[in-house]
């Protein structure tokens, strides 16, 4: 059971890193905090990736808690 939680945590960690990198690549702001000075909201795939990141992080934390608990 311990190995299952460890494998799940590794899989979720890799998926979260990939999704975060996809968000960074798709952003229009510059690197190191340089922004273009205009406000724009997330639309389409950006919004889906943002929400998917939050959901996966919550699942990751839940699996980590279960790993400690069991």
PDB file of N, CA, C, O and CB in Angstrom:
ATOM      1  N   UNK A   1       0.824  -1.196   0.000  1.00  0.00           N
ATOM      2  CA  UNK A   1       0.000   0.000   0.000  1.00  0.00           C
ATOM      3  C   UNK A   1       0.866   1.256   0.000  1.00  0.00           C
ATOM      4  O   UNK A   1       0.519   2.264  -0.616  1.00  0.00           O
ATOM      5  CB  UNK A   1      -0.936   0.000   1.207  1.00  0.00           C
ATOM      6  N   UNK A   2       1.999   1.181   0.701  1.00  0.00           N
ATOM      7  CA  UNK A   2       2.910   2.325   0.771  1.00  0.00           C
ATOM      8  C   UNK A   2       3.507   2.627  -0.602  1.00  0.00           C
ATOM      9  O   UNK A   2       3.674   3.790  -0.968  1.00  0.00           O
ATOM     10  CB  UNK A   2       4.032   2.058   1.790  1.00  0.00           C
ATOM     11  N   UNK A   3       3.829   1.576  -1.359  1.00  0.00           N
ATOM     12  CA  UNK A   3       4.388   1.774  -2.693  1.00  0.00           C
ATOM     13  C   UNK A   3       3.369   2.398  -3.640  1.00  0.00           C
ATOM     14  O   UNK A   3       3.738   3.184  -4.512  1.00  0.00           O
ATOM     15  CB  UNK A   3       4.882   0.448  -3.260  1.00  0.00           C
ATOM     16  N   UNK A   4       2.111   2.064  -3.483  1.00  0.00           N
ATOM     17  CA  UNK A   4       1.060   2.631  -4.324  1.00  0.00           C
ATOM     18  C   UNK A   4       0.972   4.140  -4.132  1.00  0.00           C
ATOM     19  O   UNK A   4       0.896   4.885  -5.109  1.00  0.00           O
ATOM     20  CB  UNK A   4      -0.292   1.977  -4.009  1.00  0.00           C
ATOM     21  N   UNK A   5       0.982   4.596  -2.881  1.00  0.00           N
ATOM     22  CA  UNK A   5       0.928   6.032  -2.603  1.00  0.00           C
ATOM     23  C   UNK A   5       2.173   6.743  -3.143  1.00  0.00           C
ATOM     24  O   UNK A   5       2.078   7.853  -3.667  1.00  0.00           O
ATOM     25  CB  UNK A   5       0.791   6.279  -1.090  1.00  0.00           C
ATOM     26  N   UNK A   6       3.330   6.106  -3.015  1.00  0.00           N
ATOM     27  CA  UNK A   6       4.567   6.697  -3.509  1.00  0.00           C
ATOM     28  C   UNK A   6       4.529   6.839  -5.024  1.00  0.00           C
ATOM     29  O   UNK A   6       4.926   7.875  -5.557  1.00  0.00           O
ATOM     30  CB  UNK A   6       5.770   5.853  -3.086  1.00  0.00           C
ATOM     31  N   UNK A   7       4.063   5.823  -5.715  1.00  0.00           N
ATOM     32  CA  UNK A   7       3.959   5.884  -7.175  1.00  0.00           C
ATOM     33  C   UNK A   7       2.944   6.932  -7.597  1.00  0.00           C
ATOM     34  O   UNK A   7       3.188   7.686  -8.539  1.00  0.00           O
ATOM     35  CB  UNK A   7       3.571   4.513  -7.749  1.00  0.00           C
ATOM     36  N   UNK A   8       1.811   6.989  -6.913  1.00  0.00           N
ATOM     37  CA  UNK A   8       0.802   8.006  -7.228  1.00  0.00           C
ATOM     38  C   UNK A   8       1.353   9.411  -7.030  1.00  0.00           C
ATOM     39  O   UNK A   8       1.105  10.294  -7.851  1.00  0.00           O
ATOM     40  CB  UNK A   8      -0.445   7.809  -6.361  1.00  0.00           C
ATOM     41  N   UNK A   9       2.094   9.625  -5.956  1.00  0.00           N
ATOM     42  CA  UNK A   9       2.661  10.946  -5.705  1.00  0.00           C
ATOM     43  C   UNK A   9       3.671  11.326  -6.788  1.00  0.00           C
ATOM     44  O   UNK A   9       3.715  12.483  -7.206  1.00  0.00           O
ATOM     45  CB  UNK A   9       3.327  10.984  -4.325  1.00  0.00           C
ATOM     46  N   UNK A  10       4.470  10.383  -7.241  1.00  0.00           N
ATOM     47  CA  UNK A  10       5.435  10.679  -8.296  1.00  0.00           C
ATOM     48  C   UNK A  10       4.732  11.005  -9.612  1.00  0.00           C
ATOM     49  O   UNK A  10       5.136  11.924 -10.324  1.00  0.00           O
ATOM     50  CB  UNK A  10       6.390   9.499  -8.488  1.00  0.00           C
ATOM     51  N   UNK A  11       3.688  10.256  -9.932  1.00  0.00           N
ATOM     52  CA  UNK A  11       2.947  10.508 -11.166  1.00  0.00           C
ATOM     53  C   UNK A  11       2.290  11.888 -11.121  1.00  0.00           C
ATOM     54  O   UNK A  11       2.385  12.653 -12.080  1.00  0.00           O
ATOM     55  CB  UNK A  11       1.884   9.414 -11.392  1.00  0.00           C
ATOM     56  N   UNK A  12       1.625  12.203 -10.013  1.00  0.00           N
ATOM     57  CA  UNK A  12       0.982  13.515  -9.890  1.00  0.00           C
ATOM     58  C   UNK A  12       2.019  14.650  -9.922  1.00  0.00           C
ATOM     59  O   UNK A  12       1.761  15.706 -10.500  1.00  0.00           O
ATOM     60  CB  UNK A  12       0.163  13.584  -8.585  1.00  0.00           C
ATOM     61  N   UNK A  13       3.176  14.437  -9.311  1.00  0.00           N
ATOM     62  CA  UNK A  13       4.213  15.471  -9.310  1.00  0.00           C
ATOM     63  C   UNK A  13       4.697  15.758 -10.725  1.00  0.00           C
ATOM     64  O   UNK A  13       4.870  16.920 -11.095  1.00  0.00           O
ATOM     65  CB  UNK A  13       5.395  15.048  -8.426  1.00  0.00           C
ATOM     66  N   UNK A  14       4.915  14.722 -11.515  1.00  0.00           N
ATOM     67  CA  UNK A  14       5.362  14.913 -12.893  1.00  0.00           C
ATOM     68  C   UNK A  14       4.291  15.617 -13.714  1.00  0.00           C
ATOM     69  O   UNK A  14       4.604  16.515 -14.496  1.00  0.00           O
ATOM     70  CB  UNK A  14       5.722  13.568 -13.535  1.00  0.00           C
ATOM     71  N   UNK A  15       3.035  15.225 -13.549  1.00  0.00           N
ATOM     72  CA  UNK A  15       1.939  15.853 -14.294  1.00  0.00           C
ATOM     73  C   UNK A  15       1.803  17.324 -13.907  1.00  0.00           C
ATOM     74  O   UNK A  15       1.591  18.174 -14.771  1.00  0.00           O
ATOM     75  CB  UNK A  15       0.609  15.108 -14.036  1.00  0.00           C
ATOM     76  N   UNK A  16       1.923  17.629 -12.617  1.00  0.00           N
ATOM     77  CA  UNK A  16       1.816  19.021 -12.154  1.00  0.00           C
ATOM     78  C   UNK A  16       2.945  19.863 -12.746  1.00  0.00           C
ATOM     79  O   UNK A  16       2.707  20.991 -13.178  1.00  0.00           O
ATOM     80  CB  UNK A  16       1.851  19.089 -10.602  1.00  0.00           C
ATOM     81  N   UNK A  17       4.162  19.336 -12.772  1.00  0.00           N
ATOM     82  CA  UNK A  17       5.288  20.082 -13.341  1.00  0.00           C
ATOM     83  C   UNK A  17       5.057  20.351 -14.825  1.00  0.00           C
ATOM     84  O   UNK A  17       5.316  21.457 -15.300  1.00  0.00           O
ATOM     85  CB  UNK A  17       6.608  19.310 -13.140  1.00  0.00           C
ATOM     86  N   UNK A  18       4.578  19.360 -15.555  1.00  0.00           N
ATOM     87  CA  UNK A  18       4.312  19.536 -16.982  1.00  0.00           C
ATOM     88  C   UNK A  18       3.254  20.594 -17.219  1.00  0.00           C
ATOM     89  O   UNK A  18       3.405  21.434 -18.106  1.00  0.00           O
ATOM     90  CB  UNK A  18       3.878  18.220 -17.611  1.00  0.00           C
ATOM     91  N   UNK A  19       2.180  20.565 -16.435  1.00  0.00           N
ATOM     92  CA  UNK A  19       1.102  21.544 -16.612  1.00  0.00           C
ATOM     93  C   UNK A  19       1.590  22.951 -16.270  1.00  0.00           C
ATOM     94  O   UNK A  19       1.235  23.909 -16.957  1.00  0.00           O
ATOM     95  CB  UNK A  19      -0.116  21.174 -15.736  1.00  0.00           C
ATOM     96  N   UNK A  20       2.396  23.087 -15.219  1.00  0.00           N
ATOM     97  CA  UNK A  20       2.921  24.407 -14.863  1.00  0.00           C
ATOM     98  C   UNK A  20       3.845  24.929 -15.960  1.00  0.00           C
ATOM     99  O   UNK A  20       3.812  26.117 -16.279  1.00  0.00           O
ATOM    100  CB  UNK A  20       3.671  24.347 -13.518  1.00  0.00           C
ATOM    101  N   UNK A  21       4.657  24.069 -16.532  1.00  0.00           N
ATOM    102  CA  UNK A  21       5.518  24.497 -17.630  1.00  0.00           C
ATOM    103  C   UNK A  21       4.707  24.893 -18.860  1.00  0.00           C
ATOM    104  O   UNK A  21       5.091  25.815 -19.579  1.00  0.00           O
ATOM    105  CB  UNK A  21       6.500  23.390 -17.989  1.00  0.00           C
ATOM    106  N   UNK A  22       3.608  24.219 -19.108  1.00  0.00           N
ATOM    107  CA  UNK A  22       2.744  24.589 -20.226  1.00  0.00           C
ATOM    108  C   UNK A  22       2.125  25.960 -19.998  1.00  0.00           C
ATOM    109  O   UNK A  22       1.957  26.724 -20.948  1.00  0.00           O
ATOM    110  CB  UNK A  22       1.646  23.538 -20.428  1.00  0.00           C
ATOM    111  N   UNK A  23       1.783  26.285 -18.757  1.00  0.00           N
ATOM    112  CA  UNK A  23       1.229  27.591 -18.442  1.00  0.00           C
ATOM    113  C   UNK A  23       2.269  28.678 -18.657  1.00  0.00           C
ATOM    114  O   UNK A  23       1.954  29.736 -19.202  1.00  0.00           O
ATOM    115  CB  UNK A  23       0.713  27.624 -17.004  1.00  0.00           C
ATOM    116  N   UNK A  24       3.489  28.437 -18.241  1.00  0.00           N
ATOM    117  CA  UNK A  24       4.549  29.423 -18.376  1.00  0.00           C
ATOM    118  C   UNK A  24       4.868  29.675 -19.840  1.00  0.00           C
ATOM    119  O   UNK A  24       5.095  30.817 -20.239  1.00  0.00           O
ATOM    120  CB  UNK A  24       5.800  28.968 -17.634  1.00  0.00           C
ATOM    121  N   UNK A  25       4.888  28.623 -20.640  1.00  0.00           N
ATOM    122  CA  UNK A  25       5.189  28.769 -22.055  1.00  0.00           C
ATOM    123  C   UNK A  25       4.094  29.538 -22.775  1.00  0.00           C
ATOM    124  O   UNK A  25       4.383  30.279 -23.715  1.00  0.00           O
ATOM    125  CB  UNK A  25       5.379  27.407 -22.697  1.00  0.00           C
ATOM    126  N   UNK A  26       2.848  29.379 -22.357  1.00  0.00           N
ATOM    127  CA  UNK A  26       1.743  30.030 -23.027  1.00  0.00           C
ATOM    128  C   UNK A  26       1.474  31.447 -22.569  1.00  0.00           C
ATOM    129  O   UNK A  26       0.625  32.124 -23.149  1.00  0.00           O
ATOM    130  CB  UNK A  26       0.534  29.233 -22.845  1.00  0.00           C
ATOM    131  N   UNK A  27       2.170  31.918 -21.548  1.00  0.00           N
ATOM    132  CA  UNK A  27       1.903  33.259 -21.043  1.00  0.00           C
ATOM    133  C   UNK A  27       2.534  34.304 -21.945  1.00  0.00           C
ATOM    134  O   UNK A  27       3.529  34.038 -22.619  1.00  0.00           O
ATOM    135  CB  UNK A  27       2.422  33.411 -19.613  1.00  0.00           C
ATOM    136  N   UNK A  28       1.950  35.492 -21.953  1.00  0.00           N
ATOM    137  CA  UNK A  28       2.472  36.558 -22.811  1.00  0.00           C
ATOM    138  C   UNK A  28       3.346  37.526 -22.041  1.00  0.00           C
ATOM    139  O   UNK A  28       3.927  38.431 -22.639  1.00  0.00           O
ATOM    140  CB  UNK A  28       1.333  37.311 -23.468  1.00  0.00           C
ATOM    141  N   UNK A  29       3.457  37.364 -20.733  1.00  0.00           N
ATOM    142  CA  UNK A  29       4.305  38.258 -19.953  1.00  0.00           C
ATOM    143  C   UNK A  29       5.753  37.828 -20.083  1.00  0.00           C
ATOM    144  O   UNK A  29       6.042  36.673 -20.398  1.00  0.00           O
ATOM    145  CB  UNK A  29       3.877  38.277 -18.473  1.00  0.00           C
ATOM    146  N   UNK A  30       6.656  38.756 -19.842  1.00  0.00           N
ATOM    147  CA  UNK A  30       8.072  38.469 -19.949  1.00  0.00           C
ATOM    148  C   UNK A  30       8.584  37.652 -18.769  1.00  0.00           C
ATOM    149  O   UNK A  30       7.859  37.384 -17.811  1.00  0.00           O
ATOM    150  CB  UNK A  30       8.848  39.754 -20.058  1.00  0.00           C
ATOM    151  N   UNK A  31       9.825  37.273 -18.865  1.00  0.00           N
ATOM    152  CA  UNK A  31      10.436  36.504 -17.796  1.00  0.00           C
ATOM    153  C   UNK A  31      10.840  37.408 -16.647  1.00  0.00           C
ATOM    154  O   UNK A  31      11.005  38.613 -16.833  1.00  0.00           O
ATOM    155  CB  UNK A  31      11.643  35.737 -18.313  1.00  0.00           C
ATOM    156  N   UNK A  32      10.996  36.852 -15.489  1.00  0.00           N
ATOM    157  CA  UNK A  32      11.488  37.520 -14.287  1.00  0.00           C
ATOM    158  C   UNK A  32      10.619  38.705 -13.883  1.00  0.00           C
ATOM    159  O   UNK A  32      11.133  39.730 -13.436  1.00  0.00           O
ATOM    160  CB  UNK A  32      12.909  37.983 -14.501  1.00  0.00           C
ATOM    161  N   UNK A  33       9.308  38.569 -14.040  1.00  0.00           N
ATOM    162  CA  UNK A  33       8.385  39.578 -13.546  1.00  0.00           C
ATOM    163  C   UNK A  33       8.163  40.762 -14.448  1.00  0.00           C
ATOM    164  O   UNK A  33       7.504  41.717 -14.036  1.00  0.00           O
ATOM    165  CB  UNK A  33       8.852  40.060 -12.272  1.00  0.00           C
ATOM    166  N   UNK A  34       8.671  40.750 -15.640  1.00  0.00           N
ATOM    167  CA  UNK A  34       8.444  41.857 -16.565  1.00  0.00           C
ATOM    168  C   UNK A  34       7.098  41.668 -17.233  1.00  0.00           C
ATOM    169  O   UNK A  34       6.909  40.728 -18.004  1.00  0.00           O
ATOM    170  CB  UNK A  34       9.576  41.951 -17.622  1.00  0.00           C
ATOM    171  N   UNK A  35       6.176  42.546 -16.944  1.00  0.00           N
ATOM    172  CA  UNK A  35       4.860  42.420 -17.554  1.00  0.00           C
ATOM    173  C   UNK A  35       4.654  43.535 -18.566  1.00  0.00           C
ATOM    174  O   UNK A  35       5.385  44.525 -18.578  1.00  0.00           O
ATOM    175  CB  UNK A  35       3.753  42.450 -16.482  1.00  0.00           C
ATOM    176  N   UNK A  36       3.658  43.362 -19.407  1.00  0.00           N
ATOM    177  CA  UNK A  36       3.396  44.371 -20.425  1.00  0.00           C
ATOM    178  C   UNK A  36       2.526  45.506 -19.905  1.00  0.00           C
ATOM    179  O   UNK A  36       2.248  46.447 -20.649  1.00  0.00           O
ATOM    180  CB  UNK A  36       2.739  43.735 -21.623  1.00  0.00           C
ATOM    181  N   UNK A  37       2.095  45.448 -18.669  1.00  0.00           N
ATOM    182  CA  UNK A  37       1.357  46.544 -18.057  1.00  0.00           C
ATOM    183  C   UNK A  37      -0.137  46.517 -18.288  1.00  0.00           C
ATOM    184  O   UNK A  37      -0.838  47.426 -17.843  1.00  0.00           O
ATOM    185  CB  UNK A  37       1.883  47.813 -18.549  1.00  0.00           C
ATOM    186  N   UNK A  38      -0.640  45.521 -18.958  1.00  0.00           N
ATOM    187  CA  UNK A  38      -2.081  45.448 -19.188  1.00  0.00           C
ATOM    188  C   UNK A  38      -2.655  44.241 -18.477  1.00  0.00           C
ATOM    189  O   UNK A  38      -1.992  43.216 -18.318  1.00  0.00           O
ATOM    190  CB  UNK A  38      -2.397  45.384 -20.692  1.00  0.00           C
ATOM    191  N   UNK A  39      -3.896  44.380 -18.054  1.00  0.00           N
ATOM    192  CA  UNK A  39      -4.578  43.288 -17.367  1.00  0.00           C
ATOM    193  C   UNK A  39      -5.333  42.469 -18.392  1.00  0.00           C
ATOM    194  O   UNK A  39      -6.033  43.014 -19.246  1.00  0.00           O
ATOM    195  CB  UNK A  39      -5.537  43.820 -16.267  1.00  0.00           C
ATOM    196  N   UNK A  40      -5.188  41.167 -18.303  1.00  0.00           N
ATOM    197  CA  UNK A  40      -5.993  40.314 -19.174  1.00  0.00           C
ATOM    198  C   UNK A  40      -6.394  39.073 -18.389  1.00  0.00           C
ATOM    199  O   UNK A  40      -5.637  38.574 -17.556  1.00  0.00           O
ATOM    200  CB  UNK A  40      -5.214  39.929 -20.476  1.00  0.00           C
ATOM    201  N   UNK A  41      -7.568  38.598 -18.662  1.00  0.00           N
ATOM    202  CA  UNK A  41      -8.077  37.441 -17.939  1.00  0.00           C
ATOM    203  C   UNK A  41      -7.716  36.163 -18.674  1.00  0.00           C
ATOM    204  O   UNK A  41      -7.406  36.168 -19.865  1.00  0.00           O
ATOM    205  CB  UNK A  41      -9.595  37.542 -17.754  1.00  0.00           C
ATOM    206  N   UNK A  42      -7.767  35.076 -17.933  1.00  0.00           N
ATOM    207  CA  UNK A  42      -7.493  33.775 -18.538  1.00  0.00           C
ATOM    208  C   UNK A  42      -8.690  33.367 -19.382  1.00  0.00           C
ATOM    209  O   UNK A  42      -9.839  33.552 -18.981  1.00  0.00           O
ATOM    210  CB  UNK A  42      -7.188  32.700 -17.453  1.00  0.00           C
ATOM    211  N   UNK A  43      -8.413  32.820 -20.533  1.00  0.00           N
ATOM    212  CA  UNK A  43      -9.475  32.345 -21.413  1.00  0.00           C
ATOM    213  C   UNK A  43      -9.057  31.020 -22.035  1.00  0.00           C
ATOM    214  O   UNK A  43      -7.873  30.746 -22.229  1.00  0.00           O
ATOM    215  CB  UNK A  43      -9.797  33.390 -22.511  1.00  0.00           C
ATOM    216  N   UNK A  44     -10.042  30.225 -22.334  1.00  0.00           N
ATOM    217  CA  UNK A  44      -9.811  28.982 -23.062  1.00  0.00           C
ATOM    218  C   UNK A  44      -8.904  28.020 -22.344  1.00  0.00           C
ATOM    219  O   UNK A  44      -9.145  27.649 -21.195  1.00  0.00           O
ATOM    220  CB  UNK A  44      -9.241  29.278 -24.391  1.00  0.00           C
ATOM    221  N   UNK A  45      -7.849  27.617 -23.041  1.00  0.00           N
ATOM    222  CA  UNK A  45      -6.950  26.600 -22.525  1.00  0.00           C
ATOM    223  C   UNK A  45      -6.195  27.079 -21.286  1.00  0.00           C
ATOM    224  O   UNK A  45      -5.869  26.272 -20.416  1.00  0.00           O
ATOM    225  CB  UNK A  45      -5.971  26.186 -23.601  1.00  0.00           C
ATOM    226  N   UNK A  46      -5.910  28.387 -21.195  1.00  0.00           N
ATOM    227  CA  UNK A  46      -5.225  28.913 -20.005  1.00  0.00           C
ATOM    228  C   UNK A  46      -6.057  28.694 -18.754  1.00  0.00           C
ATOM    229  O   UNK A  46      -5.529  28.319 -17.707  1.00  0.00           O
ATOM    230  CB  UNK A  46      -4.922  30.407 -20.174  1.00  0.00           C
ATOM    231  N   UNK A  47      -7.355  28.928 -18.862  1.00  0.00           N
ATOM    232  CA  UNK A  47      -8.234  28.746 -17.716  1.00  0.00           C
ATOM    233  C   UNK A  47      -8.356  27.265 -17.353  1.00  0.00           C
ATOM    234  O   UNK A  47      -8.396  26.915 -16.173  1.00  0.00           O
ATOM    235  CB  UNK A  47      -9.616  29.338 -18.007  1.00  0.00           C
ATOM    236  N   UNK A  48      -8.415  26.409 -18.354  1.00  0.00           N
ATOM    237  CA  UNK A  48      -8.498  24.968 -18.098  1.00  0.00           C
ATOM    238  C   UNK A  48      -7.226  24.487 -17.400  1.00  0.00           C
ATOM    239  O   UNK A  48      -7.302  23.730 -16.433  1.00  0.00           O
ATOM    240  CB  UNK A  48      -8.719  24.186 -19.420  1.00  0.00           C
ATOM    241  N   UNK A  49      -6.060  24.919 -17.881  1.00  0.00           N
ATOM    242  CA  UNK A  49      -4.799  24.518 -17.256  1.00  0.00           C
ATOM    243  C   UNK A  49      -4.693  25.043 -15.829  1.00  0.00           C
ATOM    244  O   UNK A  49      -4.195  24.345 -14.946  1.00  0.00           O
ATOM    245  CB  UNK A  49      -3.616  25.015 -18.083  1.00  0.00           C
ATOM    246  N   UNK A  50      -5.154  26.262 -15.600  1.00  0.00           N
ATOM    247  CA  UNK A  50      -5.115  26.846 -14.265  1.00  0.00           C
ATOM    248  C   UNK A  50      -5.967  26.041 -13.286  1.00  0.00           C
ATOM    249  O   UNK A  50      -5.521  25.711 -12.187  1.00  0.00           O
ATOM    250  CB  UNK A  50      -5.591  28.298 -14.306  1.00  0.00           C
ATOM    251  N   UNK A  51      -7.186  25.731 -13.692  1.00  0.00           N
ATOM    252  CA  UNK A  51      -8.071  24.953 -12.809  1.00  0.00           C
ATOM    253  C   UNK A  51      -7.580  23.518 -12.637  1.00  0.00           C
ATOM    254  O   UNK A  51      -7.680  22.956 -11.547  1.00  0.00           O
ATOM    255  CB  UNK A  51      -9.500  24.944 -13.363  1.00  0.00           C
ATOM    256  N   UNK A  52      -7.055  22.929 -13.696  1.00  0.00           N
ATOM    257  CA  UNK A  52      -6.520  21.572 -13.601  1.00  0.00           C
ATOM    258  C   UNK A  52      -5.332  21.523 -12.649  1.00  0.00           C
ATOM    259  O   UNK A  52      -5.167  20.545 -11.919  1.00  0.00           O
ATOM    260  CB  UNK A  52      -6.107  21.060 -14.987  1.00  0.00           C
ATOM    261  N   UNK A  53      -4.512  22.554 -12.646  1.00  0.00           N
ATOM    262  CA  UNK A  53      -3.382  22.624 -11.720  1.00  0.00           C
ATOM    263  C   UNK A  53      -3.860  22.631 -10.275  1.00  0.00           C
ATOM    264  O   UNK A  53      -3.319  21.917  -9.431  1.00  0.00           O
ATOM    265  CB  UNK A  53      -2.536  23.871 -11.999  1.00  0.00           C
ATOM    266  N   UNK A  54      -4.866  23.431  -9.997  1.00  0.00           N
ATOM    267  CA  UNK A  54      -5.401  23.496  -8.631  1.00  0.00           C
ATOM    268  C   UNK A  54      -5.964  22.148  -8.206  1.00  0.00           C
ATOM    269  O   UNK A  54      -5.709  21.687  -7.094  1.00  0.00           O
ATOM    270  CB  UNK A  54      -6.489  24.578  -8.527  1.00  0.00           C
ATOM    271  N   UNK A  55      -6.726  21.519  -9.084  1.00  0.00           N
ATOM    272  CA  UNK A  55      -7.331  20.217  -8.770  1.00  0.00           C
ATOM    273  C   UNK A  55      -6.252  19.165  -8.517  1.00  0.00           C
ATOM    274  O   UNK A  55      -6.341  18.398  -7.558  1.00  0.00           O
ATOM    275  CB  UNK A  55      -8.260  19.760  -9.919  1.00  0.00           C
ATOM    276  N   UNK A  56      -5.235  19.130  -9.375  1.00  0.00           N
ATOM    277  CA  UNK A  56      -4.175  18.135  -9.206  1.00  0.00           C
ATOM    278  C   UNK A  56      -3.363  18.365  -7.939  1.00  0.00           C
ATOM    279  O   UNK A  56      -2.933  17.403  -7.303  1.00  0.00           O
ATOM    280  CB  UNK A  56      -3.255  18.148 -10.408  1.00  0.00           C
ATOM    281  N   UNK A  57      -3.148  19.612  -7.565  1.00  0.00           N
ATOM    282  CA  UNK A  57      -2.417  19.895  -6.331  1.00  0.00           C
ATOM    283  C   UNK A  57      -3.225  19.455  -5.115  1.00  0.00           C
ATOM    284  O   UNK A  57      -2.663  18.919  -4.160  1.00  0.00           O
ATOM    285  CB  UNK A  57      -2.081  21.392  -6.233  1.00  0.00           C
ATOM    286  N   UNK A  58      -4.531  19.674  -5.140  1.00  0.00           N
ATOM    287  CA  UNK A  58      -5.385  19.215  -4.038  1.00  0.00           C
ATOM    288  C   UNK A  58      -5.346  17.694  -3.943  1.00  0.00           C
ATOM    289  O   UNK A  58      -5.264  17.147  -2.843  1.00  0.00           O
ATOM    290  CB  UNK A  58      -6.842  19.704  -4.231  1.00  0.00           C
ATOM    291  N   UNK A  59      -5.404  17.004  -5.083  1.00  0.00           N
ATOM    292  CA  UNK A  59      -5.323  15.538  -5.083  1.00  0.00           C
ATOM    293  C   UNK A  59      -3.952  15.088  -4.573  1.00  0.00           C
ATOM    294  O   UNK A  59      -3.860  14.132  -3.802  1.00  0.00           O
ATOM    295  CB  UNK A  59      -5.583  14.973  -6.510  1.00  0.00           C
ATOM    296  N   UNK A  60      -2.888  15.772  -5.000  1.00  0.00           N
ATOM    297  CA  UNK A  60      -1.538  15.433  -4.559  1.00  0.00           C
ATOM    298  C   UNK A  60      -1.411  15.549  -3.039  1.00  0.00           C
ATOM    299  O   UNK A  60      -0.851  14.667  -2.388  1.00  0.00           O
ATOM    300  CB  UNK A  60      -0.510  16.341  -5.246  1.00  0.00           C
ATOM    301  N   UNK A  61      -1.932  16.635  -2.483  1.00  0.00           N
ATOM    302  CA  UNK A  61      -1.878  16.817  -1.030  1.00  0.00           C
ATOM    303  C   UNK A  61      -2.710  15.734  -0.326  1.00  0.00           C
ATOM    304  O   UNK A  61      -2.307  15.218   0.717  1.00  0.00           O
ATOM    305  CB  UNK A  61      -2.388  18.234  -0.639  1.00  0.00           C
ATOM    306  N   UNK A  62      -3.857  15.398  -0.895  1.00  0.00           N
ATOM    307  CA  UNK A  62      -4.682  14.334  -0.318  1.00  0.00           C
ATOM    308  C   UNK A  62      -3.957  12.988  -0.307  1.00  0.00           C
ATOM    309  O   UNK A  62      -4.023  12.255   0.680  1.00  0.00           O
ATOM    310  CB  UNK A  62      -5.988  14.209  -1.094  1.00  0.00           C
ATOM    311  N   UNK A  63      -3.271  12.664  -1.394  1.00  0.00           N
ATOM    312  CA  UNK A  63      -2.507  11.413  -1.446  1.00  0.00           C
ATOM    313  C   UNK A  63      -1.358  11.463  -0.450  1.00  0.00           C
ATOM    314  O   UNK A  63      -1.048  10.452   0.180  1.00  0.00           O
ATOM    315  CB  UNK A  63      -1.968  11.154  -2.875  1.00  0.00           C
ATOM    316  N   UNK A  64      -0.723  12.613  -0.294  1.00  0.00           N
ATOM    317  CA  UNK A  64       0.368  12.728   0.684  1.00  0.00           C
ATOM    318  C   UNK A  64      -0.143  12.523   2.103  1.00  0.00           C
ATOM    319  O   UNK A  64       0.514  11.868   2.913  1.00  0.00           O
ATOM    320  CB  UNK A  64       1.053  14.099   0.569  1.00  0.00           C
ATOM    321  N   UNK A  65      -1.306  13.076   2.408  1.00  0.00           N
ATOM    322  CA  UNK A  65      -1.883  12.893   3.750  1.00  0.00           C
ATOM    323  C   UNK A  65      -2.231  11.418   3.959  1.00  0.00           C
ATOM    324  O   UNK A  65      -1.977  10.867   5.030  1.00  0.00           O
ATOM    325  CB  UNK A  65      -3.154  13.788   3.940  1.00  0.00           C
ATOM    326  N   UNK A  66      -2.807  10.783   2.944  1.00  0.00           N
ATOM    327  CA  UNK A  66      -3.128   9.358   3.067  1.00  0.00           C
ATOM    328  C   UNK A  66      -1.877   8.521   3.207  1.00  0.00           C
ATOM    329  O   UNK A  66      -1.881   7.508   3.905  1.00  0.00           O
ATOM    330  CB  UNK A  66      -3.930   8.886   1.867  1.00  0.00           C
ATOM    331  N   UNK A  67      -0.808   8.933   2.550  1.00  0.00           N
ATOM    332  CA  UNK A  67       0.460   8.200   2.668  1.00  0.00           C
ATOM    333  C   UNK A  67       0.986   8.255   4.097  1.00  0.00           C
ATOM    334  O   UNK A  67       1.493   7.255   4.605  1.00  0.00           O
ATOM    335  CB  UNK A  67       1.511   8.772   1.698  1.00  0.00           C
ATOM    336  N   UNK A  68       0.875   9.393   4.743  1.00  0.00           N
ATOM    337  CA  UNK A  68       1.331   9.519   6.125  1.00  0.00           C
ATOM    338  C   UNK A  68       0.388   8.771   7.063  1.00  0.00           C
ATOM    339  O   UNK A  68       0.820   8.154   8.037  1.00  0.00           O
ATOM    340  CB  UNK A  68       1.429  11.005   6.533  1.00  0.00           C
ATOM    341  N   UNK A  69      -0.891   8.835   6.758  1.00  0.00           N
ATOM    342  CA  UNK A  69      -1.902   8.234   7.626  1.00  0.00           C
ATOM    343  C   UNK A  69      -1.830   6.711   7.610  1.00  0.00           C
ATOM    344  O   UNK A  69      -1.975   6.078   8.656  1.00  0.00           O
ATOM    345  CB  UNK A  69      -3.290   8.689   7.206  1.00  0.00           C
ATOM    346  N   UNK A  70      -1.612   6.122   6.455  1.00  0.00           N
ATOM    347  CA  UNK A  70      -1.592   4.661   6.341  1.00  0.00           C
ATOM    348  C   UNK A  70      -0.182   4.231   6.124  1.00  0.00           C
ATOM    349  O   UNK A  70       0.087   3.037   5.997  1.00  0.00           O
ATOM    350  CB  UNK A  70      -2.499   4.155   5.197  1.00  0.00           C
TER     351      UNK A  70
END
